[in-house]
Amino acid sequence: MDPINQWCFACGKENPIGLKLVFIEKDESYITTFTARPEHQSYDGIMHGGLVSTILDEVMGRYLYAKGFNAVTAKLEVRFRKPTPIGQQLTVTGKIVGKRGNMYELVSEMKLPDGTITAQGKAIIAVLEDAQNGA
């Protein structure tokens, strides 16, 4: 990651209050893990929905960034399937499912260790320019 983005709330290593997410690419998916702590909750024992949405958005948008694109989320939809508990390791996966012009469609999901999906995301992400090629 370049020094400019070290303060990103979701993935920046320099942000003292950030989530410090780390990602891997595997089988055409982008994956991160996160374990919510009490400071990440809304109601007792349940992760705040805004942070659930943030992580789903990040795994999708950052996947395009990792592929060399300067991109921003144009539309984000989140479906909360079950409350996301505090203190359990979450696996969050994003993948590209479509492209039209400079618009990419991605989907994401947040899972508990037992495979239960707590939330799903869908995003349309606009590529502003190709960071590697200037396109």
C-alpha positions, -999 to +999 in steps of 0.1 A: +000+000+000+013+034-009+021+060+019-009+082+009-034+056+020-018+047+054-046+067+071-075+048+056-100+040+084-104+004+072-070-007+061-045+021+070-017+010+093-011+046+106-047+053+117-047+048+155-085+042+156-087+023+123-096-013+117-062-022+101-076-048+078-052-070+059-062-087+026-053-117+005-064-126-030-074-163-034-095-180-061-106-147-077-118-134-044-104-108-019-105-119+017-100-103+051-107-113+087-118-092+116-128-098+152-150-070+165-143-058+200-167-040+225-158-006+210-172-018+177-207-026+190-241-010+188-263-030+211-246-052+237-227-080+220-237-070+184-214-053+159-225-019+147-242-021+113-222+009+100-190-010+106-204-041+091-212-020+060-177-004+061-159-037+060-181-051+032-175-020+012-138-021+018-133-057+007-150-048-026-135-014-033-100-023-022-101-054-045-101-031-075-075-009-059-053-040-055-057-046-092-043-012-100-075+009-103-084+042-087-120+035-079-148+048-057-181+032-046-210+046-065-237+024-049-237+002-019-264-022-007-261-042+025-284-070+036-281-078+073-291-115+076-283-120+113-267-099+141-229-100+138-215-109+172-187-092+190-156-114+198-159-140+169-135-140+140-153-129+109-142-138+074-152-112+048-149-120+011-155-099-020-155-107-057-161-091-091-193-104-107-197-079-136-184-050-156-200-024-179-177+004-191-159+018-161-184+004-137-177-028-118-203-049-099-190-067-069-205-088-041-193-095-006-203-115+024-194-117+061-192-151+077-189-165+112-164-194+119-193-219+115-200-206+080-231-186+090-235-155+068-243-124+089-243-098+061-240-095+024-230-066+003-234-055-033-217-026-049-213-007-081-178+007-081-167+034-106-131+032-119-119+068-121-086+059-138-062+030-141-036+039-115-010+018-134-017+029-169-033+063-164-063+051-185 
